[in-house]
Amino acid sequence: MGKKKKNISDIVRSKQKPSAKKINPFEVKINRVKHDVLGRKVSKHDKGMPGLSRSKAMKKREQTLLHEYDQRMKSNTFVDKRFGENDTNMNIEDKMMKRFAMERSHDKTNKYSLNDEDDDLTHYGQSLSEIEKFEDPVVSDDEDDDDRGKISGKMVSEEHFGGFLFETQDNPTDQSNKSWKEKMEETIAKSKKEKHDRQMEKEKTLQMTEKLDSEFQDLMKLMSKSKKSKDDLKEKPKVDDYDIAVRELKFESKGEATDRLKTEEELAKEEKERLDKLEEDRLRRMRGDGDDEEPKIVHFSADDLSDGYALDTSIKERFHISYKDGKLLMPGNDDDDGSNSGGDEDGSRSGGDEDGSRSGENEDDSDVEGEGDTDGEDEEDDKEEEDSAEDDDDDSDDDSYKDIQSDEEEEKNTEEPEDKPVKKPAPKVDLKKKKKIMDAARKEVPYVFEIPTEYDDLVALLQDRREADQLIIIDRICKCHHPSLAEGNKQKLEVFLGTLIQYYTDLALQDPPQLDLIDKLTIPIYKLVQMSPVPSANFVLDQIKDRQEEFRQICMRKAGRGLYPALDTLLLLKLVPVLFPSSDFRHSVTTPAIIFITQMLAQCPVNHERDIAAGLFLCNLCLEFVSLSKRFVPEVVNFLHGLLFLIILKDDNKYESVIPPFKPIGNSVNLLQLDAKHNSFEFSPMKMSEVLNTEMELDALRNDSFRLQATHSCVTLIGEFSSLYKDLPTFREVFSPILYMFGKIDKNQYPVTLKEMMAMVVEEISHHSNILRKPLVMNKKKPQPMRTFEPLVEEVFEERKIKQKSSSKQLNEKQKLLHKYKKEMKGAMREIRKDNQFLARKQLKDQIERDEERQGKVRKLHQMLATQEGEYKAMKRAKPSPSPS
């Protein structure tokens, strides 16, 4: 069976048919559907080609966004002004015909023709043909035609060649016959004459200026008189507040830039250096050494004008340099023998200062004697004096007088024997004045101290000293051992703080207690606590625990009843709110201190007047502790209620209700009852050294003065605590017993001021007690619980939520629009994000190209420089050819 042949037409047709582009199956993305659902429309986007879409988007951005990015900084624009180019109604043939017609309408043949006879070139508005060519210059009739443009022979002979051989007015020939000295003398005389003329002219100008000034002042007086007479007729305008404010702002001093504030470390370092310097000065004065710095002695220069003007103000003494027998005469060597005269103290001091200072180092404080030196030592001293005088001169003056030596001096030095001693007079020293300075330095408080590590060392350092000196010593110890100066100073200061607090408490046990020094020691203790708060808090807490343990043991021995502590414990508790915050809800030091205070107020019975004073002191401390936190302290209210019980008159047939530690019966129930009536009394704060001294007699405070002071303090504290606790819901129940006690007090026995204070306190308590309180009621609304982070659990879970269509058509349209809006917004955000990525890639590409271009140029420069360097080294290594000899 033979093969079927194709027609030629089929072959040609198959060649002309465009071949379909093959699609890479890996570039096609198919969105598969998990479940086929009947009735659901087939999605248009079941297949996609992300690579093709991405390339199309890139091309589109290159044509639009990239073009805008390239033209972003350019103000020039290309405007197409071709005829009919932007007209869509014209076809190509019409556009070409219109352009041809417009081109023929313009006649451009003769516009730039230079061969046209009618046109003429101009220059500055004049025709070039009319401008004169200056071919035949005009010459004056006075000049000869032969001498035109030539130089005269006289000028040539005098100025060009040989003119210096003849004598002229400016160059006299007699100058060559004079010597150099005569020429210099004439020059000097001429300069002096010119200087003198200038001086005379200046003086004449000054005289005329002074004369004009005096005449002008007289003229100003006349003008001022006439001006005043005219101004008197006019009324002066009143200056208002605005003008005054403007002038004040105009002349107000403006703030200037100041140096930066120094840090704490820099200040501590400067203070330590200052104290070290002062201590060195004190030790030097104790040894009796004089001032180390000697006054400068400066000679007069030969160029000195003697006008009294000196640039160096520190130079106090000057002398004229002079020589005698070839030796330099110093200010103290004015006599013939070169020794100091006894009559001139200044001369002897300046001449023997150096020797005196050297000899004073090996002498005792009570005896100062001079020593003789050999002739060789004298020569060395003279050389040292000459060297010191040279150092005082200017540094630029290299020509000194140290090389000046006469022949007579050389002969004397050769003739004098070396072993012949030359006696120098001993310098005069005021021994009494020197001893007085040394004693004052010994009595002065040192400036530098070693920090004491033990309590005994601190007591030995501070005992037998005044209060001011003790504070100075403590302050200098803290400054010399600041934590920023050296490592380990912080630990030393922590130990020192413990010893200082112990010294603080021991001062209260002295007889009498040094309360002024205790008060002043609070400042350095506070500063040390701020440097290391945690160790200091632990130390104070240990002190409080020790005292509380002692109080507990006393209570155990006395069946639960304690004793009020001594003054040292009270002052330690007084120090706590100064050093540590008292407003915290819980503090490691403040809270135990308050518990200790309330424990003493609750367990210490009041047996005598000192117990009353100690209890009032503890109540004041409680007020200081709780003034900010307003914490309720029932022990304080109970103690003040008990003091009021000690004031009132008791009924023999009735026992008043009091709470321990107070008793309704006993010997101490009438401690604060007055013996007599007092119409007036001057109240003043009670002295702690008198009322809180443990060694005092029991009967020392049994008088009406102490009772009135205690009653006044009690009433004052009740008023303070009532104002502090006025917002308590239980205010009425807390202060009703106190109101009852106030009602039983016989106020006729007390002064007017105290009665008025009692009335004010009673009125305030009554006012706060009568305030109506809201009863407890049920809430109208159920209180909303706090939001929790528990997840919302649905019992029935639906995989696909059915959209609920609303019955309103407008609402459905609105939902559709919102859906389209969100969709378009997402698409726009996506496109903007892609545009930003495209621009970022473009910028990175441009930057890489610029960097490559720059690196290529740098490489070319390096290559060129390396080539030049190689050629230079090759030429340098090439040896020159030997020259023929």
Order of alpha helices (4+ residues) and beta strands (2+ residues): alpha-beta-beta-alpha-alpha-alpha-beta-beta-alpha-alpha-alpha-beta-beta-beta-beta-alpha-alpha-alpha-alpha-alpha-alpha-alpha-alpha-alpha-alpha-alpha-alpha-alpha-alpha-alpha-alpha-alpha-alpha-alpha
